Amino acid sequence: MSIANEAVVELIKAGIPDAQVVVDGDGYKYQAEVVSSVFAGLNKVKRHQKVYATVNDVIVSGELHALTLVALTPEEKAAA
């Protein structure tokens, strides 16, 4: 059982409404870049916790097995 990339995007956007999200995955491993102003002032661990909270249900259910994250503020993304 796996989840579509677009479904992962929608879950993240539901929990972080201003997020710009790009997800790439093969049904087993997924990579996500999440850009949001909500990450301002947060360290990497706190940023990842915010994103993982949005997809926790599908992780627990086994639909989403592995998620690699890059979580940036809009300013960090612009500077990259």
mmJSON file of the N, C-alpha and C atoms, coordinates in Angstrom:
{"data_MODEL":{"atom_site":{
"group_PDB":["ATOM","ATOM","ATOM","ATOM","ATOM","ATOM","ATOM","ATOM","ATOM","ATOM","ATOM","ATOM","ATOM","ATOM","ATOM","ATOM","ATOM","ATOM","ATOM","ATOM","ATOM","ATOM","ATOM","ATOM","ATOM","ATOM","ATOM","ATOM","ATOM","ATOM","ATOM","ATOM","ATOM","ATOM","ATOM","ATOM","ATOM","ATOM","ATOM","ATOM","ATOM","ATOM","ATOM","ATOM","ATOM","ATOM","ATOM","ATOM","ATOM","ATOM","ATOM","ATOM","ATOM","ATOM","ATOM","ATOM","ATOM","ATOM","ATOM","ATOM","ATOM","ATOM","ATOM","ATOM","ATOM","ATOM","ATOM","ATOM","ATOM","ATOM","ATOM","ATOM","ATOM","ATOM","ATOM","ATOM","ATOM","ATOM","ATOM","ATOM","ATOM","ATOM","ATOM","ATOM","ATOM","ATOM","ATOM","ATOM","ATOM","ATOM","ATOM","ATOM","ATOM","ATOM","ATOM","ATOM","ATOM","ATOM","ATOM","ATOM","ATOM","ATOM","ATOM","ATOM","ATOM","ATOM","ATOM","ATOM","ATOM","ATOM","ATOM","ATOM","ATOM","ATOM","ATOM","ATOM","ATOM","ATOM","ATOM","ATOM","ATOM","ATOM","ATOM","ATOM","ATOM","ATOM","ATOM","ATOM","ATOM","ATOM","ATOM","ATOM","ATOM","ATOM","ATOM","ATOM","ATOM","ATOM","ATOM","ATOM","ATOM","ATOM","ATOM","ATOM","ATOM","ATOM","ATOM","ATOM","ATOM","ATOM","ATOM","ATOM","ATOM","ATOM","ATOM","ATOM","ATOM","ATOM","ATOM","ATOM","ATOM","ATOM","ATOM","ATOM","ATOM","ATOM","ATOM","ATOM","ATOM","ATOM","ATOM","ATOM","ATOM","ATOM","ATOM","ATOM","ATOM","ATOM","ATOM","ATOM","ATOM","ATOM","ATOM","ATOM","ATOM","ATOM","ATOM","ATOM","ATOM","ATOM","ATOM","ATOM","ATOM","ATOM","ATOM","ATOM","ATOM","ATOM","ATOM","ATOM","ATOM","ATOM","ATOM","ATOM","ATOM","ATOM","ATOM","ATOM","ATOM","ATOM","ATOM","ATOM","ATOM","ATOM","ATOM","ATOM","ATOM","ATOM","ATOM","ATOM","ATOM","ATOM","ATOM","ATOM","ATOM","ATOM","ATOM","ATOM","ATOM","ATOM","ATOM","ATOM","ATOM","ATOM","ATOM","ATOM","ATOM","ATOM","ATOM","ATOM"],
"id":[1,2,3,4,5,6,7,8,9,10,11,12,13,14,15,16,17,18,19,20,21,22,23,24,25,26,27,28,29,30,31,32,33,34,35,36,37,38,39,40,41,42,43,44,45,46,47,48,49,50,51,52,53,54,55,56,57,58,59,60,61,62,63,64,65,66,67,68,69,70,71,72,73,74,75,76,77,78,79,80,81,82,83,84,85,86,87,88,89,90,91,92,93,94,95,96,97,98,99,100,101,102,103,104,105,106,107,108,109,110,111,112,113,114,115,116,117,118,119,120,121,122,123,124,125,126,127,128,129,130,131,132,133,134,135,136,137,138,139,140,141,142,143,144,145,146,147,148,149,150,151,152,153,154,155,156,157,158,159,160,161,162,163,164,165,166,167,168,169,170,171,172,173,174,175,176,177,178,179,180,181,182,183,184,185,186,187,188,189,190,191,192,193,194,195,196,197,198,199,200,201,202,203,204,205,206,207,208,209,210,211,212,213,214,215,216,217,218,219,220,221,222,223,224,225,226,227,228,229,230,231,232,233,234,235,236,237,238,239,240],
"type_symbol":["N","C","C","N","C","C","N","C","C","N","C","C","N","C","C","N","C","C","N","C","C","N","C","C","N","C","C","N","C","C","N","C","C","N","C","C","N","C","C","N","C","C","N","C","C","N","C","C","N","C","C","N","C","C","N","C","C","N","C","C","N","C","C","N","C","C","N","C","C","N","C","C","N","C","C","N","C","C","N","C","C","N","C","C","N","C","C","N","C","C","N","C","C","N","C","C","N","C","C","N","C","C","N","C","C","N","C","C","N","C","C","N","C","C","N","C","C","N","C","C","N","C","C","N","C","C","N","C","C","N","C","C","N","C","C","N","C","C","N","C","C","N","C","C","N","C","C","N","C","C","N","C","C","N","C","C","N","C","C","N","C","C","N","C","C","N","C","C","N","C","C","N","C","C","N","C","C","N","C","C","N","C","C","N","C","C","N","C","C","N","C","C","N","C","C","N","C","C","N","C","C","N","C","C","N","C","C","N","C","C","N","C","C","N","C","C","N","C","C","N","C","C","N","C","C","N","C","C","N","C","C","N","C","C","N","C","C","N","C","C"],
"label_atom_id":["N","CA","C","N","CA","C","N","CA","C","N","CA","C","N","CA","C","N","CA","C","N","CA","C","N","CA","C","N","CA","C","N","CA","C","N","CA","C","N","CA","C","N","CA","C","N","CA","C","N","CA","C","N","CA","C","N","CA","C","N","CA","C","N","CA","C","N","CA","C","N","CA","C","N","CA","C","N","CA","C","N","CA","C","N","CA","C","N","CA","C","N","CA","C","N","CA","C","N","CA","C","N","CA","C","N","CA","C","N","CA","C","N","CA","C","N","CA","C","N","CA","C","N","CA","C","N","CA","C","N","CA","C","N","CA","C","N","CA","C","N","CA","C","N","CA","C","N","CA","C","N","CA","C","N","CA","C","N","CA","C","N","CA","C","N","CA","C","N","CA","C","N","CA","C","N","CA","C","N","CA","C","N","CA","C","N","CA","C","N","CA","C","N","CA","C","N","CA","C","N","CA","C","N","CA","C","N","CA","C","N","CA","C","N","CA","C","N","CA","C","N","CA","C","N","CA","C","N","CA","C","N","CA","C","N","CA","C","N","CA","C","N","CA","C","N","CA","C","N","CA","C","N","CA","C","N","CA","C","N","CA","C","N","CA","C","N","CA","C","N","CA","C","N","CA","C","N","CA","C"],
"label_alt_id":[null,null,null,null,null,null,null,null,null,null,null,null,null,null,null,null,null,null,null,null,null,null,null,null,null,null,null,null,null,null,null,null,null,null,null,null,null,null,null,null,null,null,null,null,null,null,null,null,null,null,null,null,null,null,null,null,null,null,null,null,null,null,null,null,null,null,null,null,null,null,null,null,null,null,null,null,null,null,null,null,null,null,null,null,null,null,null,null,null,null,null,null,null,null,null,null,null,null,null,null,null,null,null,null,null,null,null,null,null,null,null,null,null,null,null,null,null,null,null,null,null,null,null,null,null,null,null,null,null,null,null,null,null,null,null,null,null,null,null,null,null,null,null,null,null,null,null,null,null,null,null,null,null,null,null,null,null,null,null,null,null,null,null,null,null,null,null,null,null,null,null,null,null,null,null,null,null,null,null,null,null,null,null,null,null,null,null,null,null,null,null,null,null,null,null,null,null,null,null,null,null,null,null,null,null,null,null,null,null,null,null,null,null,null,null,null,null,null,null,null,null,null,null,null,null,null,null,null,null,null,null,null,null,null,null,null,null,null,null,null],
"label_comp_id":["MET","MET","MET","SER","SER","SER","ILE","ILE","ILE","ALA","ALA","ALA","ASN","ASN","ASN","GLU","GLU","GLU","ALA","ALA","ALA","VAL","VAL","VAL","VAL","VAL","VAL","GLU","GLU","GLU","LEU","LEU","LEU","ILE","ILE","ILE","LYS","LYS","LYS","ALA","ALA","ALA","GLY","GLY","GLY","ILE","ILE","ILE","PRO","PRO","PRO","ASP","ASP","ASP","ALA","ALA","ALA","GLN","GLN","GLN","VAL","VAL","VAL","VAL","VAL","VAL","VAL","VAL","VAL","ASP","ASP","ASP","GLY","GLY","GLY","ASP","ASP","ASP","GLY","GLY","GLY","TYR","TYR","TYR","LYS","LYS","LYS","TYR","TYR","TYR","GLN","GLN","GLN","ALA","ALA","ALA","GLU","GLU","GLU","VAL","VAL","VAL","VAL","VAL","VAL","SER","SER","SER","SER","SER","SER","VAL","VAL","VAL","PHE","PHE","PHE","ALA","ALA","ALA","GLY","GLY","GLY","LEU","LEU","LEU","ASN","ASN","ASN","LYS","LYS","LYS","VAL","VAL","VAL","LYS","LYS","LYS","ARG","ARG","ARG","HIS","HIS","HIS","GLN","GLN","GLN","LYS","LYS","LYS","VAL","VAL","VAL","TYR","TYR","TYR","ALA","ALA","ALA","THR","THR","THR","VAL","VAL","VAL","ASN","ASN","ASN","ASP","ASP","ASP","VAL","VAL","VAL","ILE","ILE","ILE","VAL","VAL","VAL","SER","SER","SER","GLY","GLY","GLY","GLU","GLU","GLU","LEU","LEU","LEU","HIS","HIS","HIS","ALA","ALA","ALA","LEU","LEU","LEU","THR","THR","THR","LEU","LEU","LEU","VAL","VAL","VAL","ALA","ALA","ALA","LEU","LEU","LEU","THR","THR","THR","PRO","PRO","PRO","GLU","GLU","GLU","GLU","GLU","GLU","LYS","LYS","LYS","ALA","ALA","ALA","ALA","ALA","ALA","ALA","ALA","ALA"],
"label_asym_id":["A","A","A","A","A","A","A","A","A","A","A","A","A","A","A","A","A","A","A","A","A","A","A","A","A","A","A","A","A","A","A","A","A","A","A","A","A","A","A","A","A","A","A","A","A","A","A","A","A","A","A","A","A","A","A","A","A","A","A","A","A","A","A","A","A","A","A","A","A","A","A","A","A","A","A","A","A","A","A","A","A","A","A","A","A","A","A","A","A","A","A","A","A","A","A","A","A","A","A","A","A","A","A","A","A","A","A","A","A","A","A","A","A","A","A","A","A","A","A","A","A","A","A","A","A","A","A","A","A","A","A","A","A","A","A","A","A","A","A","A","A","A","A","A","A","A","A","A","A","A","A","A","A","A","A","A","A","A","A","A","A","A","A","A","A","A","A","A","A","A","A","A","A","A","A","A","A","A","A","A","A","A","A","A","A","A","A","A","A","A","A","A","A","A","A","A","A","A","A","A","A","A","A","A","A","A","A","A","A","A","A","A","A","A","A","A","A","A","A","A","A","A","A","A","A","A","A","A","A","A","A","A","A","A","A","A","A","A","A","A"],
"label_entity_id":["1","1","1","1","1","1","1","1","1","1","1","1","1","1","1","1","1","1","1","1","1","1","1","1","1","1","1","1","1","1","1","1","1","1","1","1","1","1","1","1","1","1","1","1","1","1","1","1","1","1","1","1","1","1","1","1","1","1","1","1","1","1","1","1","1","1","1","1","1","1","1","1","1","1","1","1","1","1","1","1","1","1","1","1","1","1","1","1","1","1","1","1","1","1","1","1","1","1","1","1","1","1","1","1","1","1","1","1","1","1","1","1","1","1","1","1","1","1","1","1","1","1","1","1","1","1","1","1","1","1","1","1","1","1","1","1","1","1","1","1","1","1","1","1","1","1","1","1","1","1","1","1","1","1","1","1","1","1","1","1","1","1","1","1","1","1","1","1","1","1","1","1","1","1","1","1","1","1","1","1","1","1","1","1","1","1","1","1","1","1","1","1","1","1","1","1","1","1","1","1","1","1","1","1","1","1","1","1","1","1","1","1","1","1","1","1","1","1","1","1","1","1","1","1","1","1","1","1","1","1","1","1","1","1","1","1","1","1","1","1"],
"label_seq_id":[1,1,1,2,2,2,3,3,3,4,4,4,5,5,5,6,6,6,7,7,7,8,8,8,9,9,9,10,10,10,11,11,11,12,12,12,13,13,13,14,14,14,15,15,15,16,16,16,17,17,17,18,18,18,19,19,19,20,20,20,21,21,21,22,22,22,23,23,23,24,24,24,25,25,25,26,26,26,27,27,27,28,28,28,29,29,29,30,30,30,31,31,31,32,32,32,33,33,33,34,34,34,35,35,35,36,36,36,37,37,37,38,38,38,39,39,39,40,40,40,41,41,41,42,42,42,43,43,43,44,44,44,45,45,45,46,46,46,47,47,47,48,48,48,49,49,49,50,50,50,51,51,51,52,52,52,53,53,53,54,54,54,55,55,55,56,56,56,57,57,57,58,58,58,59,59,59,60,60,60,61,61,61,62,62,62,63,63,63,64,64,64,65,65,65,66,66,66,67,67,67,68,68,68,69,69,69,70,70,70,71,71,71,72,72,72,73,73,73,74,74,74,75,75,75,76,76,76,77,77,77,78,78,78,79,79,79,80,80,80],
"pdbx_PDB_ins_code":[null,null,null,null,null,null,null,null,null,null,null,null,null,null,null,null,null,null,null,null,null,null,null,null,null,null,null,null,null,null,null,null,null,null,null,null,null,null,null,null,null,null,null,null,null,null,null,null,null,null,null,null,null,null,null,null,null,null,null,null,null,null,null,null,null,null,null,null,null,null,null,null,null,null,null,null,null,null,null,null,null,null,null,null,null,null,null,null,null,null,null,null,null,null,null,null,null,null,null,null,null,null,null,null,null,null,null,null,null,null,null,null,null,null,null,null,null,null,null,null,null,null,null,null,null,null,null,null,null,null,null,null,null,null,null,null,null,null,null,null,null,null,null,null,null,null,null,null,null,null,null,null,null,null,null,null,null,null,null,null,null,null,null,null,null,null,null,null,null,null,null,null,null,null,null,null,null,null,null,null,null,null,null,null,null,null,null,null,null,null,null,null,null,null,null,null,null,null,null,null,null,null,null,null,null,null,null,null,null,null,null,null,null,null,null,null,null,null,null,null,null,null,null,null,null,null,null,null,null,null,null,null,null,null,null,null,null,null,null,null],
"Cartn_x":[0.852,0.0,0.904,0.65,1.444,0.53,1.099,0.351,0.932,0.075,0.506,1.25,2.194,2.959,2.032,1.008,0.091,-0.671,-0.977,-1.655,-0.751,0.533,1.484,1.539,1.575,1.573,0.342,-0.825,-2.07,-2.096,-1.585,-1.528,-0.645,0.511,1.425,0.793,0.18,-0.461,-1.649,-2.339,-3.459,-2.971,-1.797,-1.249,-0.418,0.138,0.966,0.448,-0.634,-1.351,-0.53,0.474,1.236,2.397,2.505,3.661,3.649,4.838,5.096,5.758,5.167,5.603,5.879,7.027,7.366,7.708,7.03,7.266,7.617,8.631,9.012,9.112,8.481,8.553,8.223,8.56,8.365,7.373,6.597,5.671,6.243,7.522,8.187,8.983,9.855,10.664,10.225,10.105,9.674,10.662,10.786,11.578,10.643,10.717,9.868,10.692,10.432,10.95,9.743,9.804,8.7,9.235,8.631,9.043,7.885,8.136,7.074,7.662,6.943,7.356,7.192,6.42,6.224,7.534,8.508,9.791,10.745,10.41,11.288,11.56,12.824,13.22,13.27,12.929,12.947,14.193,14.724,15.862,15.373,16.305,15.978,15.047,15.299,14.479,13.039,12.844,11.493,10.769,11.483,10.882,10.393,11.243,10.878,9.711,9.681,8.569,7.253,7.263,6.047,5.563,6.485,6.092,5.629,6.381,5.996,4.629,4.277,2.963,1.835,2.08,1.039,0.821,1.806,1.709,1.754,1.652,1.795,0.807,-0.438,-1.438,-1.064,-0.53,-0.169,1.152,1.976,3.176,2.757,1.879,1.41,0.677,-0.106,-0.869,0.012,1.24,2.141,2.069,1.179,1.078,2.32,2.922,4.138,5.229,6.237,7.264,8.456,8.993,10.207,10.047,10.344,10.232,11.488,12.199,13.37,12.923,13.294,12.793,13.883,13.513,14.232,13.172,13.336,12.357,13.041,12.562,13.198,12.193,12.697,11.881,11.944,11.019,11.097,12.417,12.943,14.213,15.37,15.369,16.41,16.315,15.118,14.926,15.424,15.13,15.554,17.072,17.729,19.185,19.899,19.169,19.788,20.119],
"Cartn_y":[-1.172,0.0,1.243,2.154,3.379,4.565,5.732,6.97,7.74,8.407,9.189,10.447,10.877,12.088,13.273,13.447,14.582,14.512,13.32,13.177,13.631,13.353,13.821,15.348,15.927,17.39,17.972,17.407,17.934,17.822,16.735,16.589,17.663,17.89,18.906,20.285,20.596,21.905,22.094,21.019,21.116,21.526,21.052,21.376,22.637,23.019,24.226,24.982,25.743,26.316,27.187,27.895,28.773,28.052,26.756,26.005,25.843,25.956,25.535,24.17,23.161,21.783,21.081,20.423,19.558,18.192,17.164,15.798,14.913,14.095,13.094,11.766,10.749,9.455,8.332,7.132,5.957,4.966,5.409,4.511,3.874,4.076,3.529,4.612,5.278,6.371,7.671,8.709,10.015,11.082,12.122,13.295,14.496,15.408,16.595,17.836,18.869,20.201,21.033,21.588,22.373,23.76,24.771,26.153,26.881,27.455,28.141,29.154,30.241,31.251,30.747,29.693,29.14,28.592,28.318,27.783,28.849,30.116,31.196,31.056,31.093,31.013,29.604,28.599,27.219,26.501,25.628,24.829,23.681,22.938,21.867,20.823,20.445,19.426,19.907,21.129,21.676,21.791,22.17,22.269,20.896,19.903,18.548,18.023,18.336,17.909,18.485,19.751,20.376,19.656,19.309,18.621,17.198,16.471,15.1,15.045,16.058,16.09,16.085,16.658,16.719,15.38,14.509,13.213,12.025,12.288,11.233,10.087,10.406,9.345,8.353,8.849,7.929,7.211,7.777,7.055,5.892,6.176,5.145,4.029,4.391,3.389,2.558,3.02,2.307,2.746,3.699,4.19,4.973,5.646,6.429,5.824,5.275,4.552,5.436,6.144,6.935,8.297,9.35,10.71,11.487,11.937,12.789,14.224,15.111,16.484,17.522,18.57,19.839,20.867,21.564,22.547,23.906,24.844,26.154,27.28,28.44,29.651,30.176,31.045,31.626,32.358,33.004,33.717,32.752,31.644,30.634,30.023,29.789,29.227,30.207,31.49,32.508,32.626,32.406,32.53,31.277,30.195,28.912,28.871],
"Cartn_z":[0.0,0.0,0.0,-0.923,-0.974,-1.235,-1.213,-1.372,-2.558,-3.295,-4.454,-4.007,-4.821,-4.516,-4.25,-5.094,-4.941,-3.618,-3.147,-1.863,-0.72,-0.817,0.194,0.174,-1.02,-1.155,-0.471,-0.736,-0.171,1.351,1.897,3.356,3.98,3.379,3.914,3.812,2.676,2.499,3.439,3.766,4.706,6.09,6.47,7.785,7.817,6.666,6.551,5.325,5.506,4.358,3.41,3.906,3.004,2.318,2.539,2.037,0.521,-0.038,-1.414,-1.277,-1.886,-1.652,-2.976,-3.035,-4.165,-3.584,-4.08,-3.597,-4.782,-4.576,-5.565,-4.834,-5.365,-4.708,-5.653,-5.211,-6.053,-5.451,-4.472,-3.812,-2.563,-2.333,-1.154,-0.44,-1.171,-0.631,-1.284,-0.462,-0.949,-0.496,-1.306,-0.952,-1.081,-0.118,-0.164,0.129,-0.662,-0.365,0.037,1.235,1.77,2.098,1.492,1.706,2.373,3.553,4.287,5.254,5.432,6.41,7.84,8.044,9.379,9.956,9.102,9.561,10.1,9.937,10.396,11.893,12.253,13.652,14.219,13.425,13.899,13.4,14.251,13.809,12.926,12.362,11.419,12.038,13.272,13.931,14.08,14.54,14.716,13.381,12.34,11.004,10.553,10.717,10.302,11.13,12.418,13.26,12.754,12.334,11.802,10.551,9.671,8.438,8.748,9.555,9.88,10.558,11.338,11.983,10.951,9.778,8.744,8.051,8.09,7.399,8.362,9.639,10.637,10.433,10.101,9.948,8.854,7.734,6.645,6.916,7.791,8.229,9.127,10.081,11.008,10.263,9.257,8.497,7.567,7.322,6.432,4.981,4.661,3.284,2.874,3.84,3.603,4.467,3.817,4.565,4.914,3.94,4.167,3.51,4.266,3.758,4.119,3.097,3.277,3.055,3.979,3.936,3.748,3.027,3.015,3.356,4.469,4.925,5.014,4.209,4.081,4.264,4.672,4.615,3.185,2.796,1.444,1.193,2.215,2.074,1.832,2.551,2.35,0.956,0.483,-0.857,-1.916,-1.737,-2.701,-2.75,-1.61,-1.537,-2.048,-2.162,-2.567,-4.043],
"occupancy":[1.0,1.0,1.0,1.0,1.0,1.0,1.0,1.0,1.0,1.0,1.0,1.0,1.0,1.0,1.0,1.0,1.0,1.0,1.0,1.0,1.0,1.0,1.0,1.0,1.0,1.0,1.0,1.0,1.0,1.0,1.0,1.0,1.0,1.0,1.0,1.0,1.0,1.0,1.0,1.0,1.0,1.0,1.0,1.0,1.0,1.0,1.0,1.0,1.0,1.0,1.0,1.0,1.0,1.0,1.0,1.0,1.0,1.0,1.0,1.0,1.0,1.0,1.0,1.0,1.0,1.0,1.0,1.0,1.0,1.0,1.0,1.0,1.0,1.0,1.0,1.0,1.0,1.0,1.0,1.0,1.0,1.0,1.0,1.0,1.0,1.0,1.0,1.0,1.0,1.0,1.0,1.0,1.0,1.0,1.0,1.0,1.0,1.0,1.0,1.0,1.0,1.0,1.0,1.0,1.0,1.0,1.0,1.0,1.0,1.0,1.0,1.0,1.0,1.0,1.0,1.0,1.0,1.0,1.0,1.0,1.0,1.0,1.0,1.0,1.0,1.0,1.0,1.0,1.0,1.0,1.0,1.0,1.0,1.0,1.0,1.0,1.0,1.0,1.0,1.0,1.0,1.0,1.0,1.0,1.0,1.0,1.0,1.0,1.0,1.0,1.0,1.0,1.0,1.0,1.0,1.0,1.0,1.0,1.0,1.0,1.0,1.0,1.0,1.0,1.0,1.0,1.0,1.0,1.0,1.0,1.0,1.0,1.0,1.0,1.0,1.0,1.0,1.0,1.0,1.0,1.0,1.0,1.0,1.0,1.0,1.0,1.0,1.0,1.0,1.0,1.0,1.0,1.0,1.0,1.0,1.0,1.0,1.0,1.0,1.0,1.0,1.0,1.0,1.0,1.0,1.0,1.0,1.0,1.0,1.0,1.0,1.0,1.0,1.0,1.0,1.0,1.0,1.0,1.0,1.0,1.0,1.0,1.0,1.0,1.0,1.0,1.0,1.0,1.0,1.0,1.0,1.0,1.0,1.0,1.0,1.0,1.0,1.0,1.0,1.0],
"B_iso_or_equiv":[0.0,0.0,0.0,0.0,0.0,0.0,0.0,0.0,0.0,0.0,0.0,0.0,0.0,0.0,0.0,0.0,0.0,0.0,0.0,0.0,0.0,0.0,0.0,0.0,0.0,0.0,0.0,0.0,0.0,0.0,0.0,0.0,0.0,0.0,0.0,0.0,0.0,0.0,0.0,0.0,0.0,0.0,0.0,0.0,0.0,0.0,0.0,0.0,0.0,0.0,0.0,0.0,0.0,0.0,0.0,0.0,0.0,0.0,0.0,0.0,0.0,0.0,0.0,0.0,0.0,0.0,0.0,0.0,0.0,0.0,0.0,0.0,0.0,0.0,0.0,0.0,0.0,0.0,0.0,0.0,0.0,0.0,0.0,0.0,0.0,0.0,0.0,0.0,0.0,0.0,0.0,0.0,0.0,0.0,0.0,0.0,0.0,0.0,0.0,0.0,0.0,0.0,0.0,0.0,0.0,0.0,0.0,0.0,0.0,0.0,0.0,0.0,0.0,0.0,0.0,0.0,0.0,0.0,0.0,0.0,0.0,0.0,0.0,0.0,0.0,0.0,0.0,0.0,0.0,0.0,0.0,0.0,0.0,0.0,0.0,0.0,0.0,0.0,0.0,0.0,0.0,0.0,0.0,0.0,0.0,0.0,0.0,0.0,0.0,0.0,0.0,0.0,0.0,0.0,0.0,0.0,0.0,0.0,0.0,0.0,0.0,0.0,0.0,0.0,0.0,0.0,0.0,0.0,0.0,0.0,0.0,0.0,0.0,0.0,0.0,0.0,0.0,0.0,0.0,0.0,0.0,0.0,0.0,0.0,0.0,0.0,0.0,0.0,0.0,0.0,0.0,0.0,0.0,0.0,0.0,0.0,0.0,0.0,0.0,0.0,0.0,0.0,0.0,0.0,0.0,0.0,0.0,0.0,0.0,0.0,0.0,0.0,0.0,0.0,0.0,0.0,0.0,0.0,0.0,0.0,0.0,0.0,0.0,0.0,0.0,0.0,0.0,0.0,0.0,0.0,0.0,0.0,0.0,0.0,0.0,0.0,0.0,0.0,0.0,0.0],
"pdbx_formal_charge":[null,null,null,null,null,null,null,null,null,null,null,null,null,null,null,null,null,null,null,null,null,null,null,null,null,null,null,null,null,null,null,null,null,null,null,null,null,null,null,null,null,null,null,null,null,null,null,null,null,null,null,null,null,null,null,null,null,null,null,null,null,null,null,null,null,null,null,null,null,null,null,null,null,null,null,null,null,null,null,null,null,null,null,null,null,null,null,null,null,null,null,null,null,null,null,null,null,null,null,null,null,null,null,null,null,null,null,null,null,null,null,null,null,null,null,null,null,null,null,null,null,null,null,null,null,null,null,null,null,null,null,null,null,null,null,null,null,null,null,null,null,null,null,null,null,null,null,null,null,null,null,null,null,null,null,null,null,null,null,null,null,null,null,null,null,null,null,null,null,null,null,null,null,null,null,null,null,null,null,null,null,null,null,null,null,null,null,null,null,null,null,null,null,null,null,null,null,null,null,null,null,null,null,null,null,null,null,null,null,null,null,null,null,null,null,null,null,null,null,null,null,null,null,null,null,null,null,null,null,null,null,null,null,null,null,null,null,null,null,null],
"auth_seq_id":[1,1,1,2,2,2,3,3,3,4,4,4,5,5,5,6,6,6,7,7,7,8,8,8,9,9,9,10,10,10,11,11,11,12,12,12,13,13,13,14,14,14,15,15,15,16,16,16,17,17,17,18,18,18,19,19,19,20,20,20,21,21,21,22,22,22,23,23,23,24,24,24,25,25,25,26,26,26,27,27,27,28,28,28,29,29,29,30,30,30,31,31,31,32,32,32,33,33,33,34,34,34,35,35,35,36,36,36,37,37,37,38,38,38,39,39,39,40,40,40,41,41,41,42,42,42,43,43,43,44,44,44,45,45,45,46,46,46,47,47,47,48,48,48,49,49,49,50,50,50,51,51,51,52,52,52,53,53,53,54,54,54,55,55,55,56,56,56,57,57,57,58,58,58,59,59,59,60,60,60,61,61,61,62,62,62,63,63,63,64,64,64,65,65,65,66,66,66,67,67,67,68,68,68,69,69,69,70,70,70,71,71,71,72,72,72,73,73,73,74,74,74,75,75,75,76,76,76,77,77,77,78,78,78,79,79,79,80,80,80],
"auth_comp_id":["MET","MET","MET","SER","SER","SER","ILE","ILE","ILE","ALA","ALA","ALA","ASN","ASN","ASN","GLU","GLU","GLU","ALA","ALA","ALA","VAL","VAL","VAL","VAL","VAL","VAL","GLU","GLU","GLU","LEU","LEU","LEU","ILE","ILE","ILE","LYS","LYS","LYS","ALA","ALA","ALA","GLY","GLY","GLY","ILE","ILE","ILE","PRO","PRO","PRO","ASP","ASP","ASP","ALA","ALA","ALA","GLN","GLN","GLN","VAL","VAL","VAL","VAL","VAL","VAL","VAL","VAL","VAL","ASP","ASP","ASP","GLY","GLY","GLY","ASP","ASP","ASP","GLY","GLY","GLY","TYR","TYR","TYR","LYS","LYS","LYS","TYR","TYR","TYR","GLN","GLN","GLN","ALA","ALA","ALA","GLU","GLU","GLU","VAL","VAL","VAL","VAL","VAL","VAL","SER","SER","SER","SER","SER","SER","VAL","VAL","VAL","PHE","PHE","PHE","ALA","ALA","ALA","GLY","GLY","GLY","LEU","LEU","LEU","ASN","ASN","ASN","LYS","LYS","LYS","VAL","VAL","VAL","LYS","LYS","LYS","ARG","ARG","ARG","HIS","HIS","HIS","GLN","GLN","GLN","LYS","LYS","LYS","VAL","VAL","VAL","TYR","TYR","TYR","ALA","ALA","ALA","THR","THR","THR","VAL","VAL","VAL","ASN","ASN","ASN","ASP","ASP","ASP","VAL","VAL","VAL","ILE","ILE","ILE","VAL","VAL","VAL","SER","SER","SER","GLY","GLY","GLY","GLU","GLU","GLU","LEU","LEU","LEU","HIS","HIS","HIS","ALA","ALA","ALA","LEU","LEU","LEU","THR","THR","THR","LEU","LEU","LEU","VAL","VAL","VAL","ALA","ALA","ALA","LEU","LEU","LEU","THR","THR","THR","PRO","PRO","PRO","GLU","GLU","GLU","GLU","GLU","GLU","LYS","LYS","LYS","ALA","ALA","ALA","ALA","ALA","ALA","ALA","ALA","ALA"],
"auth_asym_id":["A","A","A","A","A","A","A","A","A","A","A","A","A","A","A","A","A","A","A","A","A","A","A","A","A","A","A","A","A","A","A","A","A","A","A","A","A","A","A","A","A","A","A","A","A","A","A","A","A","A","A","A","A","A","A","A","A","A","A","A","A","A","A","A","A","A","A","A","A","A","A","A","A","A","A","A","A","A","A","A","A","A","A","A","A","A","A","A","A","A","A","A","A","A","A","A","A","A","A","A","A","A","A","A","A","A","A","A","A","A","A","A","A","A","A","A","A","A","A","A","A","A","A","A","A","A","A","A","A","A","A","A","A","A","A","A","A","A","A","A","A","A","A","A","A","A","A","A","A","A","A","A","A","A","A","A","A","A","A","A","A","A","A","A","A","A","A","A","A","A","A","A","A","A","A","A","A","A","A","A","A","A","A","A","A","A","A","A","A","A","A","A","A","A","A","A","A","A","A","A","A","A","A","A","A","A","A","A","A","A","A","A","A","A","A","A","A","A","A","A","A","A","A","A","A","A","A","A","A","A","A","A","A","A","A","A","A","A","A","A"],
"auth_atom_id":["N","CA","C","N","CA","C","N","CA","C","N","CA","C","N","CA","C","N","CA","C","N","CA","C","N","CA","C","N","CA","C","N","CA","C","N","CA","C","N","CA","C","N","CA","C","N","CA","C","N","CA","C","N","CA","C","N","CA","C","N","CA","C","N","CA","C","N","CA","C","N","CA","C","N","CA","C","N","CA","C","N","CA","C","N","CA","C","N","CA","C","N","CA","C","N","CA","C","N","CA","C","N","CA","C","N","CA","C","N","CA","C","N","CA","C","N","CA","C","N","CA","C","N","CA","C","N","CA","C","N","CA","C","N","CA","C","N","CA","C","N","CA","C","N","CA","C","N","CA","C","N","CA","C","N","CA","C","N","CA","C","N","CA","C","N","CA","C","N","CA","C","N","CA","C","N","CA","C","N","CA","C","N","CA","C","N","CA","C","N","CA","C","N","CA","C","N","CA","C","N","CA","C","N","CA","C","N","CA","C","N","CA","C","N","CA","C","N","CA","C","N","CA","C","N","CA","C","N","CA","C","N","CA","C","N","CA","C","N","CA","C","N","CA","C","N","CA","C","N","CA","C","N","CA","C","N","CA","C","N","CA","C","N","CA","C","N","CA","C","N","CA","C","N","CA","C","N","CA","C"],
"pdbx_PDB_model_num":[1,1,1,1,1,1,1,1,1,1,1,1,1,1,1,1,1,1,1,1,1,1,1,1,1,1,1,1,1,1,1,1,1,1,1,1,1,1,1,1,1,1,1,1,1,1,1,1,1,1,1,1,1,1,1,1,1,1,1,1,1,1,1,1,1,1,1,1,1,1,1,1,1,1,1,1,1,1,1,1,1,1,1,1,1,1,1,1,1,1,1,1,1,1,1,1,1,1,1,1,1,1,1,1,1,1,1,1,1,1,1,1,1,1,1,1,1,1,1,1,1,1,1,1,1,1,1,1,1,1,1,1,1,1,1,1,1,1,1,1,1,1,1,1,1,1,1,1,1,1,1,1,1,1,1,1,1,1,1,1,1,1,1,1,1,1,1,1,1,1,1,1,1,1,1,1,1,1,1,1,1,1,1,1,1,1,1,1,1,1,1,1,1,1,1,1,1,1,1,1,1,1,1,1,1,1,1,1,1,1,1,1,1,1,1,1,1,1,1,1,1,1,1,1,1,1,1,1,1,1,1,1,1,1,1,1,1,1,1,1]
}}}
